[in-house]
Amino acid sequence: MLKSELPAHLIRHATLRQLQVFEAIVRLGSFTRAAEELYLTQPTVSIQIKKLSGALGLPLFEYVGRKAFPTEVGLLLYDTCREMLGALTNLEMKLAEMHGLKRGRLRLAVITTAQYFAPTILGQFAKRYPDIELSLEVSNFDRVLQRLANNDDDLYIIGHVPERLTDIAVYPFAPNPLVVMASRDHPLVGQRNIPIERLEQETFLMREPGSGIREATLKLFQEHGISPTVRMELGSNEAIKQAVIGGLGIAVLSLHTLSAEGAGGPVALLDVEHFPIHRQWHIVHPRQKVLSVVAQTFLDFAIQDEARVRGQVEDLLAAFKAQAS
């Protein structure tokens, strides 16, 4: 086959569905997960890949045990698929928009703390645009940054933006106050203007190293010459909340982690000097990424929704203060 004939050969022998299947396998790292996402059987997925590989005349995957990894050709094809399918998706959404509709898909990845408010924003968005398919990935900070580096999703919600992330677009859009939490029967509950130095007498429950909340907390303590006693390091906000309720120590977490139970729940806030630590939520994406119509619409929607989220935060803080008085 002459080199100049290759594009025409692919157009004749490769289908968009095959390319969509291939892209999903590489992105998800699994034939099974790709079949589930595309509502296909696994044998159908395997057949599509076999046909696509035959059209290219080269293997797309190599197998180590039961794991499939894209070959060099597969990686080249994957990059092309992402560009092509992204362009087609954007075209489809623009055409739908011309008919007064918005259709398409939004892939959103958020850090674990954002799981307390991201579904609410998505719910409001879905009411306005019911024909848009939504995908929400909740993971730890490092995993979300990895997804960002791989361009796996349309948009990402994180708290702290590391200085090393210089090639991303950043949109602050909602408050994320960090507060000191304790069990209801803790002796400091109800006291006013607790000196921050008093916290040296307490044992702390903290997120794992690398957590943005942990870094912000330790930075504040360092500024005031405080060395906290850390009893336990836990990998999730829910685990820390349960440990606080159990009386194992106090913790600094996002106020959003208490949004479900509110001021009437089993966790109390301590009125400590220099708290809350005022932080922001950010929506980010690679700077060179051209956002789809749906992604841009959601970004605009989330920024406009900032007033509602800020109001909820202020109301929750006021409720805790009223209960402590």
N, C-alpha and C positions, 0 to 999 in steps of 0.2 A: 504493500500500500504506500503510495507516495505521500509525503508529508502534507502537501497541499490538499489531499483528498480526505485527511483525517476529520476535519470539522464536519464535512458532508456525511462521512461515514457515521459519525456519532449521532448526527441529527436523524439519520435514517434508522439507526439500530438501537439507540438508547432512548428511553422514554422519561418524561418528567417524573412519573411515579417511581421509576427505578432510582432516579437521582434523589428523590425525597426520602425513599427508604434508606439509601446509603447514607445520606446526611444524618438521619435520625440514629442509625447504628453507631456512627462515629461519635456523635454528640453525647449520646446516652451511654456508650461503652458496652452495649449489650444488644444482641439480636432480639432477645425476649422483651426487653423494655421498649425497643423500637416497635415491635409488633403490637404491644399493648397501646402505645401512644397513637399509632396509626390505625388501630382497630383491624389488624390483619392477623392471620394465623402465622406461627413461626415458619412452617413449611413454605408459605407464600413469600415471606420475607427472604428466605434462603434462595428460592427460585429466582426472585427479582435480582438478587445480587449476583447469582450465577450468570444470568443473561447479561447484566451490565458488564461484568468482568469479561465475558465473551466478546462484547461489543468493543471493548478497549484492547482485547488481546493480551492483557496482563492481569495478574492477580491483584485484587484490591485489599485482601487481608492475609495475614500470616497467623498461624495458630500456635500458641504455647499452652499445652494442656487443653483446657476447655475455654481458654480466653482467646478472643480474636483481637488482633491489633492491626491498624491500617498500615499497608506497605508505603513505600515512598510515593508510588503512583497514587495510592489511596489518599495520602495527605494532600497531594496536589489537587486531586479531584474534589476533596472535601472543601478546600478553600474556594474553588470555583463554584461548587454547589451552594455554599453559603451566600456568595455574591449573587448568583443567579436566582435562587429561591427567594432571597431577600428582596431583590428587585421586582420579581413577579408578585410577591405578597404586597409590596407597596403599591404596585400598579393596580392590583385588585381592590385595595382599600381606596385608592384615589377614584377609581371608577365607581365604587359604591358610594363614595362621598358625593360624586356628581349627581347621583340619584337621590340625594338627601338621606343617605344611610351611612352607617359606619359598621363595617364588618372586618373581621380579621382576628388576629391572635396577639395577646400581650403576655410576654414572659417576664415575670418579676421575681427577683431574688432578694431576700432580706436577711439581715442578721437576726439571731434568735429573739432579742429584746423587741424587735419591731413586729414580732408576731402578735403583740398585744393590741396594735392599732392598725397594721397594714390590712387585715381582712375587712375592717370597717370601711376604710377608704375604697378598697376594691368593691365592696358591696354597694357603696354609693355610686361608684363608677358604673357598675353593672346595671343599676337601675336606669341610669341615663342612656347607656349603650348596651341593651340586652343581647344584641347579636354578636358581641365580641367574646371570643373564647379566652378564658383567663387561666394562667398557670402561675402558681406561687411556690417558690422554693425557699424553705426556711433552713438556714444552716448557721454554723459558727462563723466568726469573723474571717478566719483564715480561708475557709472554704468559699465564702462569698467573694473574697478577693481573688481566689483562683478562678472562679467562674467569670469574674470581671476580666481577668487577664485572657481567658479563653474566648471571651465574647459569646458566652453561652446563652445569655438572656438579653432582653431589650433594655431593662433598667434595673438598678440596684439601689437598695436603701441601706445605708450604714450610718453609724453615729460619728465616731472619730474618723477623720480623713488623714491617713499617715502622710507625712511630708514627702515620702518617697514616691507617692502617686502623683507624678507631675503631668502625665499625659491623659488626664481625665477631665471631663466637664463636671462641675460640682454645682448643685442647686440646693442651698439651705431652704427648708420648707416647713419645719415644725419644731417646737421646743422639746427638749429631752432632759428635764431636770433630774439630777442624781440626788437622792435623799438617804438619810440614815434611818434604817429600819430596826425594830426590836420587837420582842414578844409583848403582848398586852400587859403581862405582869412584871415587866422589867422595871427596876426601881427608878430609872431616869424618865419613864413615861410621865408626862404632865409637867415636868420641870421646864422653865423658860430660860432661854439664852444660855444653854449649857456651854461652858468654855470648851473649845476644841481640844485643849490639852487634857480634859477629863477623859477623853476617849482612850488615852494610853492605859487606863485601868481596865479596859474592856477587852474581851477576846473577839476577834473578827472572823467572819466567814467571807471568803473572797472567791472571785472567778479565777480561772487559770491564768498563768502568765501569757501576755499577748492580748488580753481582753482590754478593750478601750475603757470600760468602766474602772477596771483595776488601775490602769495607768493614770487616769484622771484623779482617782482617790489618792494614790500614793504620791502624786505630784503635789496635791494640796497639803498632805501631811508633811512632806519634805519641806515645803515652804514655811511651815510652822514648827519645824524641828521635832516632829512626832514620829516615833517608831512603833507602829501598831503590832500587837500580838496576834498573829494569824493562827487560828486553831485548825481550820480546814480550808482546802481549796476544792471548789466544786465546779463542774463543767457546764452547769445550766442555771438559769435564774430560778426556775421552779424548785430545783434541789436546794438552793440557798434559802428561798422563802420557807420551805418546809423545815429546814434546820433552824431558822430564826424562830419559827412558831414553836419548835421543840425546845427552845431555850438554850441552844448550843452556842449562841453568840449573837452579835449584831452584824449588820451588813450595810453596805452602800450599794444601792441598785437604782435603776431608772424608776421614776414614779409610775411609768406606764405599766410596770409589772403588777401594780395594784389596781389597775383599771377595772378588772372584773369584780373583785370583792368590795372595792371601795373602802371608805372610812369605817364601815361597820364590820370589816373582816377581822381576822385574828392577828393582823400585823399592825403595829402602831409606828408613827413617825416620831423621831426625837428632834427637838428644837435645838439644834447645835449651831454654834457660830460658824459662819462661812458656808453654810448649807442653806438651800440646795446649791450644788454645783451646776451652773447654767451651761447647758450644751444644746446642740442643735442636731436634728436629723438632717441627713443629706440624701438627695437622689443623685446618683452618679452614672456615667457611662463613658466608654472610651471617647476621647476628644474627636477622633477622626470618624467616629461612627455616624452614619446618616440615619437618623431616627425614622422609623416608619410613621405613617399617619397616626396609627393607633398609639404608638409609644409617645409621640409628641402630644397627642390629645390627653393621654393620662398624665404626662408631666405637667401640662398646663392645669389640668384638673386638680392634681395634688397640691400644687402651689397655691391655687385659689382656695383650696380647702384648709389652708393653714390657719385661718381665723377660727374655724370650728374646732380644730385640734387644740389650738391655744386656749380656747374657752373651756374645753373639757379639762385640760391640765390645771387651769386656774381654779375651776370649780372643785376639783378633787383636792387640791392643796387647801382651799378654804374650808372644805368639809373636815379635813384632818385637824386643822387649827381650831375650828369650832368645837370639835369633840374633846380636844385637849384642854380647852379653857374651862 
